[in-house]
């Protein structure tokens, strides 16, 4: 049988029963669409989570104070709730060979009062290196300088959101004054919007020189975190070990089990989150896959019914000279055609559902070429697997019995 | 006589039922030459259907040799049997067996789908076959279930001719038709035979058998009479033990 004849015969017999063919295709459409949509949503959220972690820099180590003794007795206190890190610690860490940047910071809460607005904001006390270590960009004005830090200067750099809250969208706040407690802060710069990165949202922060923050906001010389950038992402573990070793030595602690600080490694975190969201995506796809399986069984059901209904036709075709392979090719072609049509519609529908769900959930949906290829492959596979048995059955009918079939 | 189209020697067919063997043919020897027009007659259970299946290469004999156009069927596998059917045999069925939703043309073209005939030649051959059975051209694009019984059987005969078979094998071709329509179909067979076609009819109706040129009577798996129609004792046979199950009710086509 010629290929063009096979196609023509296939379409002819599929259109002979449009409702049944349509419903069978619908089964495949639902299956494929749910797989595509689920994978798209899963991969979309995975990408947005990874993006927000990567925004914080994946070559970054964050050292935070924590109660000693991870496995020790007594009440364990949360990270950041104890005072153990000092500026001297930060300065000594800068001497380590793998460390390219050090940004000590302290945090506090406070009320900011501008000319005609006020806001409750998070204060960040930082040094001049902070902008480089955190990968921030100054939109207008300048950042905190070393000199500001030395002189406890009453200057502030505003996060993008905070600047807008206090001064409105169209006004450049640089040079304006803000009151907070007994400080009168001069705005020296505004940051470009960055989005949440890691644990701090710099967009809504008021950034002060570290010394100013210690004196007027936190009232303490201790730090709430030290952020370190590392030269080489491949050496994050080595860097973490040397940072930990140095701090233990400085704090006079013998064993890492009793450390009064903890180190967070962004690369590790990214890996963990990726694997969690990856599992989540697989789970979603697996559940959607079940409906694909059901669609496949629908195909097999329809093809078996068709074989029974067309027994006499099969007998006739064999009598006039069709061999078994021509008969099975015909039935296989019908089931593969059903799945391919269903698959194509399913990909489009899934794409649509993914985009719609993403816009409703405020996440992103990513339809990758991989998932489309996978869906097409699965379709062809289903068409062949679930069409094979009915096709074999049709081909193996004896022409005499088939012609006699009523 | 000319070349043998059918050369069957001592055919035996035994069906292996569950525990019981059924002997359908007990040594049938039959030779039909090119250009002959023969009827195989017999009551039901006589083995005539089995014989037809073997002659049409739908089945193979348990013992004995069958040569169709010189090829020994016993040596062929399923694929080669299908090929032999495709090229050598044209079937005409009692129930026509047209595809009801397909057009007349599509039905007639169908046997050529399994050959390597080009599209153009296909159309030409189908048209020639439809003209040979005198089917009006305006009906060619109709769906086959829109035709009358006589028209359907003409389409079926046209279908049997398109691959230019050396043997047309018709199983009760008039069984589902009224007498007048049946007569016109028999006229068509007579004309095709006059044009040189080898035709073998399987029938239980004496009226039909008398219109052929040779009658082969089969009873209990044996040939009991094989004579020129003029010499055969058909009437008596027909009125005597010819109580076949008559015409089976017509069912929807394949």
Interface residues (C-beta under 8 A of the other chain):
Chain A: X1 X2 X5 X9 X12 X16 X310 X311 X312 X313 X314 X315 X316 X317 X318 X319 X320 X321 X322 X323 X324 X325 X326 X399 X400 X403 X406
Chain B: X53 X56 X58 X59 X78 X79 X82 X83 X85 X86 X87 X90 X91 X93 X97 X99 X101 X102 X106 X110 X111 X113 X114 X115 X116 X159 X160 X163 X251 X253 X254
